[in-house]
Amino acid sequence: MNDRPIMQDHRPKGAVPLAVAAILAVLVATLTPGDSAVPPFSGCIICGSQGIADAICNILLFLPLGAALVAAGVRPSRAFLLAAALSAFVEGMQGSVVAGRDPSLGDIICNTVGGTLGARAALSASVWINPPLRRARCGSTTTPRPSSTPCR
């Protein structure tokens, strides 16, 4: 008989399938062939007239990936590395195999930033989803509090 305590899994149910779904969503969104000729790899960070919009889209695409990885039990530092590796893989495929996609250094950076921000958001989710009562009352506009109670 084993007297060791049973380790409880604190991951939310469905976290691993969610992480797999996030990876698949990134692969489908980024490896679908485009309509134009493939330009060479660009070292530009935010390029062209649509550069800012493209950067924001890349960040938003990888946010769920970082959050899902952390929810699945991956450490944030590994989530960062996985987001960077997946992004580098995707950009490499866009430059060599997938027709009509334009790989760039800016995409790799923005994708990695998105994955990292998603991981950080997942780490702090318990604080902003279920804040301590004192902090919740201080941020509430509907809960009255005595004027002598400072909020910090």
Backbone bond lengths (Angstrom), bond angles and torsions (degrees), N, CA, C in turn:
res aa  C-N    CA-C-N  psi(-1)  N-CA   C-N-CA  omega(-1)  CA-C   N-CA-C  phi
1 M - - - 1.438 - - 1.521 108.98 -
2 N 1.290 116.60 136.45 1.453 122.86 -177.65 1.523 108.75 -96.86
3 D 1.342 117.31 122.55 1.456 121.62 -178.26 1.521 113.37 -95.39
4 R 1.319 117.04 3.19 1.464 119.43 178.95 1.519 110.37 -70.99
5 P 1.342 116.63 144.25 1.465 118.23 178.18 1.529 110.23 -67.75
6 I 1.296 114.60 147.50 1.458 120.13 178.58 1.519 108.30 -77.01
7 M 1.336 115.84 127.84 1.462 120.61 178.25 1.523 108.78 -74.25
8 Q 1.311 115.77 130.34 1.453 119.84 178.80 1.516 109.57 -92.57
9 D 1.316 115.53 140.87 1.452 121.86 177.29 1.521 107.50 -88.95
10 H 1.340 116.98 116.96 1.457 121.56 -176.83 1.517 112.77 -94.18
11 R 1.324 117.00 7.43 1.461 119.61 177.61 1.526 109.40 -73.78
12 P 1.334 115.96 142.44 1.464 117.94 174.62 1.522 110.30 -62.91
13 K 1.326 116.19 147.75 1.461 119.57 177.47 1.524 108.44 -61.28
14 G 1.298 115.40 136.48 1.459 120.56 178.73 1.513 114.44 83.73
15 A 1.342 118.71 7.05 1.465 120.69 -176.86 1.526 112.06 -67.63
16 V 1.315 117.74 -40.87 1.468 120.19 -179.68 1.533 110.66 -67.59
17 P 1.347 119.24 -47.78 1.473 117.94 175.80 1.531 112.42 -60.31
18 L 1.319 116.94 -32.71 1.464 120.24 177.56 1.533 110.61 -65.56
19 A 1.326 116.96 -40.49 1.466 120.79 177.63 1.526 110.53 -64.88
20 V 1.326 116.85 -41.79 1.468 120.67 177.81 1.529 109.57 -63.51
21 A 1.329 117.10 -42.25 1.466 120.79 178.68 1.527 111.01 -63.35
22 A 1.334 117.73 -38.08 1.462 120.99 178.38 1.527 111.00 -65.02
23 I 1.317 116.68 -40.91 1.471 120.27 177.68 1.526 110.07 -64.28
24 L 1.328 116.57 -44.93 1.467 119.76 179.48 1.526 111.56 -63.40
25 A 1.331 117.08 -38.73 1.468 120.63 178.43 1.525 110.71 -62.45
26 V 1.330 116.57 -41.76 1.470 120.19 177.77 1.530 110.03 -62.93
27 L 1.329 116.89 -44.85 1.469 120.09 -178.32 1.529 111.31 -64.24
28 V 1.320 117.26 -42.47 1.466 120.01 179.56 1.526 110.49 -66.11
29 A 1.333 116.34 -44.09 1.468 120.03 -177.55 1.521 112.76 -67.24
30 T 1.305 117.20 -31.17 1.469 119.55 -172.99 1.522 114.58 -102.09
31 L 1.323 117.74 -18.89 1.463 119.56 -176.58 1.528 113.03 -107.76
32 T 1.316 117.21 10.16 1.460 120.89 174.23 1.529 107.91 -77.60
33 P 1.330 117.63 128.35 1.470 119.43 -178.33 1.530 112.50 -59.39
34 G 1.321 114.93 147.08 1.454 121.71 178.01 1.520 111.27 -102.68
35 D 1.322 115.87 -171.76 1.462 121.47 -175.46 1.524 114.33 -97.14
36 S 1.306 118.30 -17.50 1.458 120.09 -172.87 1.532 111.69 -100.16
37 A 1.324 114.89 169.76 1.459 120.48 175.82 1.521 109.03 -70.57
38 V 1.320 116.93 150.62 1.459 121.48 -177.70 1.516 110.05 -79.21
39 P 1.347 117.39 115.35 1.456 119.55 174.26 1.527 109.72 -78.03
40 P 1.313 117.40 163.96 1.466 119.30 177.50 1.534 110.38 -67.76
41 F 1.333 115.68 163.41 1.452 120.98 178.78 1.525 109.32 -57.07
42 S 1.325 116.14 133.29 1.460 121.01 -178.26 1.521 110.00 -106.02
43 G 1.316 115.91 135.04 1.458 121.34 175.82 1.517 112.40 -86.87
44 C 1.319 116.60 2.20 1.455 122.44 -179.00 1.530 110.30 -70.35
45 I 1.325 116.82 142.73 1.463 120.77 -179.05 1.531 110.58 -87.71
46 I 1.298 118.23 -56.63 1.466 122.65 175.48 1.521 105.88 -122.39
47 C 1.337 115.92 105.90 1.453 121.65 -168.10 1.523 112.76 -111.84
48 G 1.305 115.80 142.86 1.450 122.07 170.60 1.519 114.51 73.37
49 S 1.336 114.22 -177.55 1.465 120.39 -176.86 1.524 111.86 -70.49
50 Q 1.320 117.93 -22.37 1.462 122.12 179.15 1.530 112.00 -103.00
51 G 1.321 117.25 16.04 1.464 121.70 -173.80 1.513 114.70 -59.30
52 I 1.326 117.15 -45.59 1.468 119.68 -178.49 1.527 110.45 -67.64
53 A 1.335 116.56 -43.45 1.468 119.99 178.38 1.526 110.51 -62.12
54 D 1.322 117.45 -40.35 1.466 122.08 178.89 1.529 110.28 -64.22
55 A 1.332 116.65 -42.02 1.467 120.57 179.24 1.523 110.82 -62.67
56 I 1.338 116.68 -44.40 1.467 120.71 179.85 1.530 110.29 -63.68
57 C 1.336 116.97 -42.78 1.473 120.17 178.47 1.524 111.77 -61.94
58 N 1.335 116.97 -40.49 1.465 120.30 178.38 1.522 111.31 -64.86
59 I 1.312 117.29 -40.91 1.473 120.84 177.80 1.520 109.40 -63.15
60 L 1.329 117.13 -47.88 1.466 121.32 -178.72 1.526 112.34 -64.29
61 L 1.333 117.61 -33.31 1.461 121.06 179.54 1.524 111.92 -64.00
62 F 1.328 116.70 -36.98 1.467 120.46 -175.86 1.526 113.65 -93.84
63 L 1.335 119.24 -9.12 1.474 121.13 177.32 1.530 112.21 -56.12
64 P 1.343 118.97 -51.56 1.473 118.68 -179.67 1.518 113.02 -62.32
65 L 1.328 116.75 -31.73 1.461 119.99 178.77 1.525 110.45 -62.20
66 G 1.333 117.12 -50.73 1.468 120.26 179.52 1.518 112.15 -60.79
67 A 1.330 116.91 -42.67 1.466 120.83 179.55 1.527 110.90 -64.89
68 A 1.326 116.71 -43.43 1.460 120.39 -178.81 1.529 111.74 -66.96
69 L 1.321 117.10 -37.33 1.464 119.82 178.40 1.521 111.14 -63.19
70 V 1.338 116.77 -44.76 1.464 119.90 179.15 1.533 110.36 -66.31
71 A 1.323 117.05 -40.13 1.468 120.18 177.45 1.524 111.24 -62.67
72 A 1.328 116.53 -30.15 1.466 121.16 178.95 1.527 112.44 -81.56
73 G 1.320 117.43 -0.81 1.458 120.74 175.76 1.513 115.10 102.71
74 V 1.315 117.95 6.64 1.464 121.25 178.22 1.530 108.60 -80.31
75 R 1.317 116.94 134.55 1.467 120.61 177.23 1.527 109.86 -64.26
76 P 1.343 118.03 148.48 1.465 120.63 -178.58 1.530 113.40 -57.09
77 S 1.330 117.62 -37.31 1.468 119.14 179.29 1.528 110.68 -64.90
78 R 1.315 117.06 -36.00 1.465 120.00 177.30 1.526 110.78 -74.78
79 A 1.323 116.92 -33.78 1.470 119.80 176.13 1.527 109.72 -61.97
80 F 1.337 116.34 -40.57 1.468 121.60 175.72 1.527 110.26 -59.11
81 L 1.326 116.19 -48.47 1.467 120.57 -178.57 1.525 111.89 -65.68
82 L 1.341 116.57 -39.30 1.463 119.73 178.70 1.526 111.32 -66.57
83 A 1.328 116.98 -40.54 1.467 120.39 177.46 1.525 110.05 -63.48
84 A 1.320 117.36 -43.14 1.464 121.07 178.96 1.528 110.95 -64.88
85 A 1.328 116.89 -42.62 1.468 120.44 -179.65 1.526 111.23 -66.89
86 L 1.329 117.04 -43.45 1.463 119.78 178.37 1.525 110.50 -63.02
87 S 1.319 116.48 -41.20 1.458 120.58 178.92 1.522 111.24 -63.95
88 A 1.326 117.69 -44.37 1.465 121.26 178.67 1.528 110.44 -63.07
89 F 1.319 116.71 -40.25 1.466 120.87 177.24 1.528 110.74 -61.31
90 V 1.326 115.90 -48.32 1.465 121.07 -178.95 1.532 110.73 -60.81
91 E 1.331 116.44 -47.03 1.465 119.60 -179.09 1.525 111.25 -64.84
92 G 1.329 117.31 -36.25 1.461 120.72 175.69 1.526 111.64 -64.34
93 M 1.331 116.37 -41.88 1.465 120.61 177.60 1.526 110.74 -65.83
94 Q 1.321 116.89 -39.14 1.463 120.07 178.85 1.529 110.87 -63.88
95 G 1.301 116.79 -34.22 1.457 120.35 -178.92 1.512 114.42 -80.35
96 S 1.339 117.40 -21.53 1.458 118.34 -173.95 1.529 114.76 -119.56
97 V 1.311 118.88 -28.39 1.461 120.45 -172.06 1.527 112.94 -120.71
98 V 1.325 117.43 -44.63 1.462 122.09 -172.59 1.528 109.75 -83.24
99 A 1.310 115.75 122.02 1.465 120.94 -178.18 1.529 110.68 -76.56
100 G 1.326 115.61 140.82 1.456 120.93 171.71 1.509 116.08 80.81
101 R 1.305 118.97 14.16 1.467 122.03 178.09 1.520 108.24 -114.94
102 D 1.334 116.12 147.39 1.462 119.45 -177.92 1.528 110.95 -114.39
103 P 1.319 117.09 105.41 1.460 121.42 179.60 1.526 111.07 -74.87
104 S 1.335 115.71 145.18 1.466 118.73 177.35 1.519 111.24 -153.43
105 L 1.315 114.62 157.60 1.454 121.71 175.41 1.526 109.99 -63.20
106 G 1.328 116.95 -37.27 1.465 121.10 178.56 1.513 112.21 -59.35
107 D 1.335 117.39 -38.05 1.460 120.82 177.85 1.531 110.58 -63.98
108 I 1.316 116.61 -43.50 1.472 120.06 179.71 1.526 110.05 -61.63
109 I 1.321 116.55 -44.81 1.468 120.31 -179.24 1.527 110.78 -64.70
110 C 1.328 117.37 -48.25 1.469 120.38 -177.90 1.517 112.02 -66.29
111 N 1.327 117.53 -38.90 1.466 120.32 176.83 1.527 110.65 -62.02
112 T 1.318 116.47 -43.49 1.463 120.85 -179.94 1.526 110.97 -65.93
113 V 1.324 116.71 -40.89 1.469 120.54 176.07 1.529 109.93 -60.58
114 G 1.330 117.23 -43.84 1.461 120.49 178.85 1.519 112.53 -60.95
115 G 1.326 116.97 -45.08 1.463 120.07 178.02 1.517 112.26 -63.04
116 T 1.322 116.35 -39.17 1.463 121.19 179.25 1.531 111.04 -67.64
117 L 1.323 117.19 -43.72 1.466 120.21 177.91 1.522 111.38 -63.52
118 G 1.332 116.61 -38.89 1.463 120.02 176.65 1.520 111.80 -63.26
119 A 1.328 116.37 -40.80 1.467 120.78 178.26 1.526 110.69 -64.28
120 R 1.328 116.64 -43.25 1.479 120.25 179.36 1.523 110.83 -65.55
121 A 1.335 117.04 -38.71 1.463 120.49 178.21 1.526 110.58 -64.00
122 A 1.326 117.00 -40.45 1.464 120.21 178.91 1.523 111.17 -66.08
123 L 1.323 117.07 -36.32 1.467 120.59 178.72 1.522 111.87 -64.45
124 S 1.312 115.90 -38.39 1.462 119.46 -176.57 1.524 112.51 -95.45
125 A 1.318 117.74 6.36 1.465 121.19 -175.84 1.520 112.68 -57.72
126 S 1.319 117.85 -39.11 1.465 119.36 -177.94 1.524 111.54 -63.45
127 V 1.314 117.91 -29.31 1.463 121.40 -179.71 1.522 111.26 -74.58
128 W 1.319 117.71 -41.55 1.455 118.61 -177.46 1.523 113.65 -92.03
129 I 1.342 118.51 -16.92 1.463 120.24 174.48 1.521 110.39 -86.66
130 N 1.316 117.53 -40.71 1.460 122.16 -177.73 1.529 108.21 -132.63
131 P 1.345 117.52 72.73 1.463 119.81 -175.86 1.527 111.89 -69.84
132 P 1.341 116.62 156.71 1.460 119.33 173.97 1.527 108.96 -57.03
133 L 1.323 116.72 148.41 1.461 122.09 -174.34 1.520 112.07 -53.72
134 R 1.317 118.31 -44.92 1.462 121.12 -178.33 1.532 111.02 -60.46
135 R 1.321 115.48 -45.41 1.459 119.57 -179.85 1.528 110.98 -67.95
136 A 1.317 116.73 -36.90 1.459 120.30 178.94 1.520 110.77 -64.24
137 R 1.322 116.43 -40.84 1.462 119.42 179.93 1.525 111.31 -67.33
138 C 1.309 117.09 -37.16 1.457 120.43 -179.56 1.526 111.35 -66.65
139 G 1.314 116.64 -33.15 1.451 119.81 -179.42 1.510 113.57 -88.54
140 S 1.322 117.45 -8.36 1.456 121.28 -176.38 1.520 111.56 -80.12
141 T 1.319 115.40 141.19 1.469 119.86 175.33 1.518 110.92 -97.86
142 T 1.340 117.44 -9.52 1.463 120.21 -177.46 1.520 113.50 -106.31
143 T 1.334 117.91 -21.14 1.460 120.59 -178.65 1.521 109.66 -88.89
144 P 1.332 117.04 116.43 1.468 117.97 178.95 1.526 110.82 -70.68
145 R 1.293 116.31 147.31 1.462 121.04 175.66 1.516 107.46 -137.15
146 P 1.304 115.75 149.84 1.467 118.35 178.80 1.527 110.27 -60.86
147 S 1.313 116.63 143.67 1.457 120.73 -178.10 1.518 111.89 -65.54
148 S 1.338 116.98 -20.02 1.468 119.77 179.90 1.532 111.93 -80.34
149 T 1.329 118.60 -9.39 1.456 121.41 -178.25 1.526 109.14 -90.63
150 P 1.329 117.06 109.90 1.468 119.05 -179.96 1.534 111.20 -78.17
151 C 1.291 115.92 146.90 1.461 120.79 173.06 1.522 107.91 -108.89
152 R 1.312 115.14 127.83 1.457 119.82 179.48 1.484 110.12 -125.75
